[in-house]
Amino acid sequence: MKRTRKHWLSGVFAVGLSAVLAPGCFDLAGFDDFTFRPSVNMRLSASQPPDKLDLLLVVDNSYGLADVQAVLSQTFLDFFNRLANPPCLDINRNPVPVAGPLVECPSGTARESPPLLDIHVGIITSSLGDHGGDVCESASGDTKAHLEVGSPDQSYQGSGFLVWDPSEVLIPPGDSQVEVLVDRVSTILGSLDQQGCGYEAPLEAMYRFLNDPNPYETLEVVGAESKLSGTDQTVLDQRTAFLRPDSIVAIVLVSDENDCSFVDGAQSHLLTTAAPLPDSFNARAACALSPADPCCTSCALPPVEGCDTSKDECDAPLVAHPNLRCFDQKRRFGFDFLYPVERYHRGLTSTTVVDRDGKEVTNPLFEKGRDPNLVLLTALVGVPWHDIARRNEAGQPDLLAGLDASGEPTGGVLNADELVKLEAWELIAGEPASYVLPADPFMIESSDRREGKNPVTQTAITGPEDPQNEINGFDFEQEEPGLPSALQHACIAPLPTPIESIECGTNVPNPMCAGNLKVAHAASPGLRQLDLVRRLGPRGAVGSVCWAQADDPEADDFGYRPALLGSAQGVGGLAGALQNQLRGQSCVSEQLPLDSDNNVQCEIVEALVTVPGECNCDAPARRRSGDADAETIARARADDFANPEWNCFCFLQQPQQELDRRACESYASQPVVNEFGGPVDAWCYLDATTNPPIGDPSLVSACPKQRAVRFVGDALPRPRATVFLDCP
């Protein structure tokens, strides 16, 4: 990473921003770091730490997902409790449980992070129908991305979502007991009838609920085209009620298959039909060599001028079972009828999106000032947990004692920084844009049996004639070899209790089955979801939908705890990222420059709009800007998402006294006081990688690089402010 003479670093912990984060060297806890982009000004953080969370669960409701939904319910209790009622910690960071979020900590202890007292929880499914075809006719085949309420209705006042309201500020109050709210979540998940369309579209369902400016009401096939009409007012009304402009938005996406988000208003219905596809849907020969080749087109289209068509087999019988119409479309059919993943990346990061008429319009997710950096995605998808677990001293995946970036045996899954460093993205996702397959053969989509070994564990892919392997059991033979109907599994997960299942009612060996009993859940590679997580960088995290174990609910490797909670200490995971924001700090990827007195050689400037003549920089921890600050302010104004109406720039200050610095660096709870009881108003730098560490290492345990900038007391940026860090 090359440094220029002057650069901006960026990250975020709070709400009320008017901009999105450009790549820099700051990140959210548990997520990937950025790279330098010289000569581009970047934001560090903004506003007070958030006190609201809008949590959206996007859950696969197709057949066989009851196992996943049950384990998700069990894990969700610990995850939600960690946010709503975090433990109190003593001086040695030992947890002391407390009865509720409004209960004060015992003397000598402080909360791990401020309890979240205002949370919305919404649940939608991945089932959006067959896009004009004829293979998904059940009532739940198209849930339209409407919020699921359970039976009977579990939502708050018929709103469609659940409300956490322990302070009872609402009339009538929302839920005030964690167990009650989580039981409602479990009831909703248990009520999903598993009859959703097999063309799972979790990415498009997420987009329709959060981003689509004009979700269609009806889709009708007219001739060769499908036509969209009307506006789904239910989605718009539910979105408006669910999302608050000053909240963090966290999305947990759960699916055991690759995303199949067909383009609506085109010709997707030609694929989503139970009838065999015509031979003209064959791909030309160039596609087998490289789908990126300009000569790779469908036989249904005229050949590209100058391309050799002598090896094309356009009249060959086309084998394409209705279950397998989504995967590897460009290579198999010469065209791709799925929305590009960039659509969803833009939906979660950009202030504008393109509507169904092709016009660029305001992104509803950000139209009221939400900062895109406060939109986080965790995807639980088909990927071997062995590929994404932290690794122990022997280099083996270890969810209980794998080493973090500082060499501590924290366990849990790799954060995004570690995924990059260990080249795990190439392992699990390959290079989708250039059609490079994943290096792990277990992650290659195929209906045929595959060959090779997992590069991390050296586990070989086996067949039904061999002993089962620990990752996916074995690659199976198709029930009808001439018409394959299923993809090979990326991974399997043992069930705590075997159950009877029609999936096990055939004579074909199945790694999920022991006789007529289902003993494991399986998932195929979730490549499109992984592609989105990778693109999101610091705002994305990945977990395996194939849990390591579901027998011991108290263990750190139970269910989805590694991805949602990290370790017992809250290291990493979605909970760690959220807690880090609530503490009023922003993780740092680069080591900041220090002078001999450990003062950081950087400036932090707070930009905001005030009433003319009322730019108050006289409060503690602030100073007015001077002539020497003109260059810094000019770079702030040049930010891609700068507010042209900014008329107030205050510079936040570091501690003026050594005892205040020690308190900022070491005392977990806010407000911070020094050893004499005096309030501390400042920002400070924490770095556990130095010798000795700067500050208490536990305060940055959730940061990938073990570094952070922390704001305490009156140094917390004001509401609606945007904050920049400028380092020479």
SENULO-501754 format. One record per residue (C-alpha): z, x, y. Coordinates in steps of 0.05 Angstrom, whole numbers, padded with zeros to 5 digits. Layout:
N
w, u, v
Z, X, Y
...
% end
This chain:
728
w, u, v
00000, 00000, 00000
-00024, 00035, 00063
00015, 00027, 00127
-00016, 00026, 00195
00018, 00047, 00259
00036, -00025, 00277
00041, -00083, 00229
00073, -00151, 00219
00114, -00171, 00159
00121, -00241, 00136
00162, -00290, 00094
00198, -00355, 00104
00264, -00390, 00090
00266, -00451, 00133
00230, -00511, 00161
00197, -00535, 00224
00140, -00486, 00229
00072, -00498, 00257
00036, -00445, 00217
00022, -00419, 00148
00041, -00352, 00120
-00012, -00298, 00121
-00006, -00244, 00067
00045, -00193, 00088
00104, -00159, 00057
00155, -00215, 00054
00165, -00266, 00000
00209, -00321, -00026
00260, -00304, -00079
00231, -00304, -00149
00159, -00302, -00125
00105, -00250, -00114
00102, -00202, -00056
00045, -00197, -00008
-00002, -00140, 00012
-00010, -00111, 00081
-00064, -00141, 00124
-00067, -00094, 00184
-00080, -00121, 00254
-00060, -00192, 00234
00004, -00219, 00262
00049, -00251, 00210
00111, -00293, 00211
00178, -00276, 00181
00215, -00342, 00182
00232, -00401, 00225
00283, -00452, 00244
00351, -00468, 00213
00357, -00464, 00137
00330, -00529, 00108
00378, -00583, 00086
00328, -00630, 00051
00288, -00623, -00013
00230, -00667, -00036
00222, -00652, -00110
00160, -00677, -00146
00154, -00674, -00222
00083, -00679, -00249
00090, -00694, -00323
00039, -00698, -00378
00045, -00766, -00412
-00007, -00758, -00466
00009, -00765, -00540
00063, -00720, -00570
00098, -00702, -00504
00164, -00737, -00521
00192, -00670, -00545
00175, -00637, -00479
00202, -00694, -00438
00268, -00692, -00476
00278, -00617, -00466
00258, -00623, -00393
00312, -00676, -00384
00365, -00631, -00414
00345, -00571, -00371
00339, -00613, -00308
00414, -00628, -00308
00433, -00554, -00299
00377, -00543, -00249
00395, -00602, -00205
00469, -00587, -00209
00456, -00515, -00185
00424, -00542, -00122
00467, -00603, -00109
00534, -00574, -00129
00530, -00498, -00132
00592, -00463, -00158
00642, -00428, -00114
00645, -00352, -00124
00704, -00306, -00120
00702, -00236, -00091
00673, -00210, -00157
00619, -00264, -00157
00652, -00301, -00215
00636, -00375, -00212
00691, -00426, -00200
00668, -00497, -00216
00683, -00552, -00165
00685, -00627, -00175
00631, -00644, -00125
00587, -00620, -00068
00635, -00646, -00014
00696, -00612, -00045
00720, -00549, -00009
00721, -00484, -00048
00788, -00457, -00070
00819, -00404, -00025
00786, -00336, -00033
00719, -00365, -00057
00655, -00388, -00024
00595, -00429, -00046
00538, -00392, -00080
00493, -00429, -00031
00501, -00490, 00014
00499, -00554, -00028
00437, -00595, -00017
00460, -00664, 00004
00393, -00697, 00015
00343, -00696, -00042
00285, -00741, -00061
00261, -00737, -00134
00194, -00767, -00151
00157, -00769, -00218
00083, -00779, -00229
00040, -00768, -00291
-00022, -00727, -00304
-00062, -00787, -00328
-00119, -00808, -00281
-00164, -00843, -00331
-00233, -00825, -00357
-00269, -00826, -00290
-00317, -00882, -00309
-00323, -00866, -00383
-00297, -00906, -00442
-00246, -00864, -00480
-00182, -00881, -00443
-00171, -00956, -00443
-00095, -00963, -00449
-00054, -00990, -00392
-00025, -00921, -00378
-00093, -00887, -00384
-00097, -00885, -00308
-00030, -00884, -00272
-00066, -00869, -00206
-00014, -00816, -00186
00034, -00874, -00169
00108, -00858, -00175
00139, -00875, -00242
00202, -00918, -00237
00224, -00928, -00309
00246, -00993, -00342
00286, -01022, -00312
00268, -00995, -00243
00311, -00933, -00231
00287, -00918, -00161
00326, -00925, -00096
00316, -00994, -00067
00249, -01001, -00102
00222, -00941, -00064
00192, -00910, -00127
00234, -00846, -00122
00307, -00826, -00132
00353, -00807, -00075
00411, -00758, -00077
00460, -00780, -00023
00532, -00755, -00038
00550, -00761, 00036
00531, -00835, 00033
00493, -00834, 00098
00443, -00885, 00074
00454, -00960, 00073
00462, -00975, 00017
00482, -00905, -00008
00439, -00867, -00056
00465, -00832, -00118
00527, -00789, -00108
00540, -00765, -00179
00494, -00712, -00209
00499, -00741, -00278
00478, -00810, -00254
00416, -00785, -00218
00396, -00740, -00277
00406, -00799, -00325
00357, -00838, -00282
00307, -00781, -00287
00316, -00780, -00363
00306, -00855, -00366
00241, -00850, -00328
00216, -00792, -00371
00236, -00830, -00434
00198, -00892, -00411
00131, -00856, -00406
00094, -00886, -00465
00053, -00825, -00484
-00010, -00866, -00480
-00038, -00828, -00421
-00110, -00806, -00420
-00124, -00744, -00461
-00162, -00715, -00402
-00098, -00691, -00369
-00107, -00679, -00295
-00040, -00653, -00269
-00073, -00615, -00211
-00112, -00674, -00186
-00053, -00721, -00195
-00011, -00674, -00153
-00066, -00670, -00101
-00077, -00745, -00098
-00003, -00758, -00085
00009, -00702, -00035
-00057, -00685, -00003
-00114, -00735, -00011
-00125, -00765, 00059
-00161, -00826, 00030
-00146, -00836, -00044
-00196, -00885, -00073
-00177, -00953, -00099
-00233, -00965, -00149
-00286, -00924, -00185
-00349, -00959, -00210
-00408, -00930, -00247
-00473, -00951, -00214
-00534, -00924, -00250
-00524, -00850, -00262
-00471, -00842, -00208
-00399, -00864, -00200
-00380, -00895, -00134
-00312, -00892, -00100
-00289, -00949, -00057
-00228, -00975, -00021
-00163, -00940, -00005
-00103, -00937, -00051
-00050, -00960, -00002
00005, -00953, -00054
-00005, -00877, -00056
-00005, -00873, 00020
00058, -00916, 00027
00095, -00878, -00028
00075, -00811, 00001
00099, -00831, 00070
00167, -00854, 00044
00177, -00795, -00003
00158, -00736, 00042
00201, -00717, 00101
00170, -00670, 00154
00231, -00624, 00154
00240, -00615, 00079
00224, -00563, 00027
00173, -00591, -00022
00181, -00565, -00093
00132, -00585, -00148
00147, -00577, -00222
00084, -00586, -00263
00093, -00596, -00338
00034, -00599, -00386
00016, -00574, -00456
-00059, -00571, -00443
-00106, -00540, -00393
-00119, -00581, -00330
-00179, -00628, -00336
-00188, -00653, -00265
-00258, -00683, -00268
-00295, -00692, -00202
-00294, -00765, -00181
-00354, -00798, -00148
-00404, -00755, -00187
-00428, -00758, -00259
-00364, -00740, -00296
-00370, -00805, -00335
-00428, -00774, -00373
-00378, -00729, -00408
-00319, -00777, -00415
-00353, -00823, -00465
-00340, -00832, -00538
-00414, -00827, -00553
-00445, -00760, -00573
-00475, -00721, -00515
-00551, -00715, -00513
-00581, -00648, -00532
-00603, -00639, -00460
-00530, -00622, -00444
-00538, -00556, -00480
-00530, -00494, -00437
-00586, -00443, -00430
-00580, -00378, -00468
-00558, -00339, -00406
-00492, -00377, -00406
-00470, -00346, -00472
-00475, -00277, -00440
-00444, -00295, -00374
-00430, -00362, -00342
-00433, -00326, -00275
-00506, -00308, -00286
-00551, -00346, -00237
-00596, -00363, -00297
-00538, -00400, -00330
-00555, -00473, -00321
-00559, -00536, -00363
-00619, -00554, -00403
-00615, -00621, -00366
-00638, -00584, -00304
-00703, -00546, -00290
-00697, -00471, -00305
-00683, -00425, -00247
-00747, -00390, -00223
-00754, -00321, -00253
-00704, -00332, -00310
-00723, -00317, -00382
-00719, -00383, -00422
-00749, -00356, -00487
-00681, -00355, -00522
-00658, -00424, -00497
-00643, -00473, -00553
-00645, -00537, -00513
-00663, -00580, -00573
-00606, -00555, -00618
-00555, -00606, -00640
-00498, -00607, -00589
-00428, -00605, -00618
-00379, -00632, -00567
-00324, -00678, -00592
-00297, -00724, -00537
-00230, -00687, -00542
-00264, -00622, -00523
-00306, -00640, -00463
-00264, -00602, -00412
-00258, -00531, -00436
-00306, -00475, -00419
-00356, -00524, -00390
-00402, -00475, -00355
-00410, -00432, -00417
-00421, -00492, -00463
-00459, -00541, -00419
-00487, -00499, -00362
-00449, -00539, -00309
-00377, -00550, -00288
-00355, -00621, -00273
-00283, -00601, -00256
-00257, -00594, -00186
-00251, -00520, -00167
-00180, -00493, -00168
-00190, -00474, -00095
-00184, -00548, -00078
-00111, -00547, -00100
-00096, -00479, -00070
-00121, -00506, -00003
-00080, -00569, -00012
-00016, -00529, -00019
-00030, -00477, 00035
-00077, -00503, 00089
-00066, -00549, 00148
-00134, -00582, 00134
-00170, -00609, 00073
-00238, -00639, 00060
-00239, -00715, 00049
-00284, -00752, 00000
-00337, -00759, 00054
-00341, -00684, 00063
-00304, -00683, 00130
-00250, -00632, 00146
-00187, -00670, 00164
-00113, -00658, 00173
-00076, -00643, 00108
-00025, -00700, 00101
00025, -00652, 00070
00029, -00613, 00135
00008, -00663, 00189
00079, -00669, 00216
00093, -00594, 00222
00117, -00574, 00153
00105, -00500, 00141
00061, -00487, 00080
00108, -00432, 00059
00159, -00485, 00043
00116, -00516, -00011
00133, -00485, -00078
00100, -00496, -00146
00129, -00481, -00214
00082, -00492, -00273
00108, -00501, -00343
00045, -00493, -00384
00016, -00466, -00449
00029, -00392, -00448
00071, -00350, -00497
00140, -00340, -00466
00135, -00269, -00495
00081, -00253, -00443
00122, -00274, -00383
00193, -00256, -00403
00227, -00196, -00372
00228, -00138, -00421
00287, -00099, -00447
00296, -00024, -00451
00253, -00023, -00514
00197, -00057, -00476
00203, -00122, -00515
00206, -00191, -00484
00278, -00212, -00477
00298, -00276, -00440
00372, -00258, -00446
00374, -00184, -00429
00306, -00166, -00400
00309, -00117, -00342
00296, -00139, -00270
00263, -00096, -00217
00327, -00056, -00206
00337, -00043, -00281
00393, -00095, -00289
00393, -00135, -00355
00388, -00203, -00321
00340, -00236, -00370
00295, -00293, -00349
00221, -00294, -00335
00180, -00245, -00294
00175, -00262, -00221
00107, -00259, -00188
00117, -00188, -00163
00133, -00166, -00234
00074, -00205, -00262
00029, -00165, -00217
00062, -00098, -00231
00059, -00107, -00306
-00012, -00133, -00303
00011, -00197, -00336
-00039, -00240, -00299
-00096, -00203, -00333
-00058, -00214, -00398
-00049, -00290, -00392
-00105, -00313, -00345
-00159, -00260, -00343
-00205, -00265, -00282
-00228, -00337, -00279
-00275, -00328, -00220
-00316, -00277, -00259
-00305, -00310, -00327
-00265, -00251, -00355
-00223, -00276, -00413
-00147, -00264, -00418
-00127, -00199, -00453
-00079, -00237, -00497
-00122, -00269, -00552
-00070, -00325, -00558
-00092, -00347, -00488
-00166, -00352, -00504
-00190, -00424, -00507
-00227, -00434, -00572
-00236, -00487, -00626
-00252, -00431, -00675
-00201, -00385, -00706
-00189, -00323, -00664
-00173, -00250, -00678
-00130, -00197, -00646
-00058, -00181, -00628
-00012, -00200, -00571
-00011, -00137, -00528
00064, -00143, -00513
00094, -00156, -00582
00035, -00133, -00625
00039, -00200, -00661
-00027, -00213, -00697
-00062, -00280, -00698
-00056, -00306, -00768
-00088, -00362, -00808
-00059, -00418, -00852
-00065, -00372, -00912
-00017, -00321, -00880
00057, -00323, -00862
00069, -00356, -00795
00072, -00312, -00734
00126, -00320, -00681
00080, -00340, -00623
00035, -00397, -00647
00049, -00403, -00721
-00023, -00393, -00741
-00094, -00412, -00721
-00113, -00475, -00760
-00176, -00500, -00792
-00208, -00562, -00761
-00202, -00628, -00798
-00277, -00636, -00791
-00306, -00564, -00787
-00373, -00590, -00764
-00342, -00628, -00706
-00280, -00591, -00681
-00232, -00636, -00642
-00176, -00591, -00620
-00164, -00523, -00587
-00123, -00469, -00620
-00053, -00463, -00595
-00027, -00411, -00546
00044, -00421, -00569
00092, -00466, -00608
00164, -00484, -00595
00215, -00502, -00650
00244, -00572, -00647
00320, -00578, -00653
00311, -00636, -00701
00248, -00649, -00743
00216, -00717, -00732
00165, -00759, -00769
00097, -00757, -00735
00027, -00780, -00749
00005, -00711, -00726
00030, -00687, -00793
-00002, -00740, -00836
-00063, -00700, -00859
-00075, -00649, -00914
-00098, -00597, -00863
-00045, -00543, -00852
-00014, -00550, -00783
00035, -00499, -00753
00074, -00557, -00721
00087, -00590, -00788
00128, -00583, -00851
00100, -00636, -00897
00102, -00702, -00859
00154, -00677, -00810
00139, -00647, -00742
00182, -00585, -00734
00151, -00553, -00672
00114, -00571, -00608
00050, -00534, -00591
00009, -00522, -00528
-00061, -00496, -00514
-00075, -00446, -00458
-00061, -00474, -00388
-00111, -00429, -00353
-00128, -00471, -00291
-00055, -00483, -00275
-00042, -00408, -00282
-00101, -00394, -00236
-00069, -00437, -00183
-00001, -00404, -00191
-00033, -00336, -00185
-00070, -00356, -00121
-00005, -00382, -00090
00027, -00314, -00095
00098, -00320, -00066
00097, -00395, -00071
00081, -00401, -00145
00120, -00387, -00209
00103, -00396, -00282
00143, -00415, -00343
00123, -00431, -00414
00122, -00503, -00438
00138, -00472, -00506
00212, -00460, -00501
00244, -00402, -00539
00298, -00446, -00568
00325, -00516, -00560
00386, -00512, -00606
00438, -00482, -00559
00440, -00519, -00492
00491, -00469, -00465
00447, -00407, -00474
00406, -00378, -00417
00342, -00382, -00459
00349, -00456, -00473
00290, -00500, -00458
00261, -00490, -00389
00322, -00456, -00360
00288, -00387, -00354
00235, -00415, -00307
00278, -00465, -00269
00344, -00427, -00266
00330, -00354, -00283
00395, -00327, -00313
00467, -00350, -00312
00473, -00315, -00244
00416, -00356, -00215
00371, -00295, -00213
00299, -00316, -00203
00271, -00383, -00223
00258, -00441, -00177
00332, -00452, -00164
00339, -00379, -00141
00280, -00387, -00093
00310, -00450, -00063
00380, -00421, -00058
00353, -00360, -00022
00324, -00404, 00032
00389, -00443, 00038
00427, -00379, 00050
00387, -00365, 00112
00351, -00303, 00089
00280, -00279, 00074
00263, -00231, 00018
00230, -00165, 00038
00179, -00127, -00003
00175, -00064, 00040
00233, -00020, 00058
00246, -00028, 00132
00252, 00034, 00177
00324, 00054, 00196
00354, 00102, 00246
00413, 00147, 00232
00462, 00091, 00247
00427, 00043, 00198
00397, 00001, 00254
00330, -00028, 00234
00274, -00002, 00277
00241, -00069, 00285
00244, -00128, 00333
00251, -00201, 00314
00223, -00250, 00365
00234, -00325, 00365
00177, -00367, 00394
00185, -00440, 00413
00167, -00495, 00462
00220, -00516, 00512
00224, -00558, 00575
00195, -00515, 00631
00250, -00474, 00663
00298, -00483, 00605
00281, -00424, 00561
00353, -00404, 00543
00359, -00334, 00513
00431, -00325, 00536
00463, -00351, 00472
00498, -00301, 00426
00451, -00256, 00386
00392, -00265, 00435
00362, -00229, 00494
00306, -00247, 00542
00239, -00214, 00535
00219, -00158, 00583
00157, -00121, 00603
00163, -00076, 00543
00157, -00136, 00497
00089, -00159, 00522
00051, -00129, 00463
00097, -00162, 00412
00090, -00230, 00446
00015, -00222, 00451
00011, -00212, 00376
00054, -00273, 00365
00006, -00314, 00408
-00053, -00287, 00367
-00025, -00315, 00302
-00077, -00359, 00266
-00030, -00418, 00272
00004, -00402, 00337
00024, -00459, 00382
-00012, -00452, 00448
00045, -00488, 00482
00097, -00434, 00465
00132, -00419, 00531
00197, -00387, 00507
00206, -00320, 00471
00275, -00295, 00454
00291, -00232, 00416
00344, -00238, 00362
00395, -00182, 00358
00425, -00140, 00303
00502, -00132, 00299
00532, -00095, 00357
00596, -00075, 00320
00601, -00040, 00253
00651, -00091, 00226
00602, -00147, 00243
00547, -00110, 00206
00591, -00103, 00144
00607, -00177, 00146
00534, -00197, 00153
00515, -00151, 00096
00571, -00172, 00049
00601, -00241, 00060
00563, -00296, 00024
00586, -00359, 00058
00563, -00385, 00125
00589, -00383, 00179
00604, -00309, 00169
00667, -00279, 00200
00688, -00207, 00203
00751, -00178, 00174
00791, -00198, 00236
00766, -00270, 00233
00716, -00263, 00290
00649, -00301, 00283
00587, -00259, 00269
00522, -00277, 00304
00466, -00229, 00285
00412, -00212, 00235
00419, -00155, 00186
00380, -00120, 00132
00401, -00119, 00058
00372, -00069, 00009
00399, -00059, -00061
00348, -00004, -00076
00380, 00049, -00032
00436, 00096, -00054
00486, 00071, -00035
00460, -00001, -00028
00457, -00032, 00042
00501, -00093, 00035
00524, -00132, -00026
00469, -00127, -00080
00487, -00196, -00106
00461, -00227, -00041
00391, -00203, -00057
00394, -00213, -00133
00341, -00268, -00128
00293, -00224, -00087
00238, -00190, -00127
00245, -00124, -00089
00320, -00131, -00079
00313, -00132, -00003
00323, -00185, 00050
00331, -00200, 00123
00391, -00245, 00134
00408, -00289, 00194
00480, -00311, 00207
00515, -00352, 00259
00479, -00364, 00324
00424, -00316, 00302
00396, -00371, 00258
00330, -00389, 00291
00330, -00454, 00329
00296, -00517, 00303
00220, -00517, 00312
00220, -00443, 00326
00173, -00392, 00294
00200, -00322, 00282
00163, -00256, 00277
00184, -00187, 00254
00151, -00128, 00289
00160, -00058, 00259
00130, 00006, 00289
% end
